[in-house]
Amino acid sequence: MSKISQWFRRRFRELDLLEDYFPVLFTRWQAALWGGSVLAVAFGWHFVTADWPYPVKVTACVAALFFAGYYVWRADHVRLIPRLELDGNIYLQETPTNIRDKRSVFIQILPRCMTESPVEECRGHLLRVFRRLMDSDEWEATEMNESLPLEWSLSGYEAITIYPGVDKRLNICFRENQFDIIRPTVSPLPARWAEVFDIAATFRFDIRISAKDCAPIDVSVAVRTTGHEWNKPSVQIIEDRKDGH
């Protein structure tokens, strides 16, 4: 009996938020009955023009109470579902290196946690690289055609947890002030990367960001270095990409 009484006492203590729950439930219920929903319009119109049988009224009230309880629950549940989104910007982060007079600029994107629940096991992958020559409008495939892990800024290549309000940028590639060639921030870096990027062109990086319990994000970033200052390459997020076009 002691265990049963303890169980009831614990459950009774968990009712400490009822004074907050019932006003919200009542407000939602009233909105479902008398607000702008189909149920409210039908119930209100018939309430004015005629009189429904008692069972119909009870059914309408029970249905409204169900939807009110559901939306109270849903508002709290959605707040805790992990959700990942890109902020839509590209960041150029210039940084010194361990070699004197040698500097690098990193091209980065920023995935953000959009709810109160942290996004776990977040990874970035470079899926493939396309390039477009200066006299062409078509994207052509390159030998950088296998998925590779991308580097998190200041955190390496392993999966990370992104917390609400705590930004963590994903590196795509970088360029040094002593060389024109750009280098993807992947590991391992295939030996064929130099042949892919050793040409004057615009490069398209197709990227996927994935995380636990989240839908993956696909994004393409175009990078052009020729005709620009070494630390100010032309960068652009490409919407509605089509492979090879």
Phi, psi and omega in degrees: 000328182296321179294322178294317179295322177297320179298315179295324179294320178296316180295324179294320178296330180285356177270015184292345181257012181299325181295339174270326184290312187295319176300321178293316179299317180296319179297316178296321180296315178298321180294322179293323181282320189238005183274217186258013180282167177299318178300316182294318180296313181296315182294315181294319180296316181288332176295325181279316188269339183204186180234120179280153174299154182305315179301325180293318179297317179298317179299318179297318180294319179295317178298317179296321179295321178299310182294325177297313178297322180296314183289330172296315178294318185296320181301321179283324182292316180299325180299335185255001178279125179299135178215134185241135177217152172276147180278355175087003180249160172244136185247137174250111183249105177277142183209146174285167176238180179283353179259132184301136179066009178254125181230159179230156172233127180261139174260125191225155169236164187232102169279140184234147172280122189258359178232182182281348179268131180295151177264116186260157176054048181275128182226150172243137178230136168276115183280316182191166177234130171250161174221155180228120180290160187296333182259018183230152176255000185256141173276134177243144180291150177239177179283355170276078191232019176235144183292139181219143179294137175266162186264132170280137181301124178066013184227354178087200191255354182284160177298145181233168172254128178256125183259155178302130177076004180245101185284142176217114185272152181252123178284139176254309180200174176212164179223144179255154183289346182262357182220149177277336186287144175259154186228125179290145181267072180237160177216124000284158178265113182297146181298335183283357182300322183297320179292328180291317188263356181276060182197149178282109184198173169258131184251139179247120179261116176268124191232144171234132175247125182233158180202164181295131177063022179232149172289139180292155177248126175253133180213148176239136180236126178262136183229129176228128183254331184292140179080012181226158173300150187302326183261011179224061178293158176280122182230149183202138170275129182262124178266147175053053180293154171227123183304126178085002181229000000 
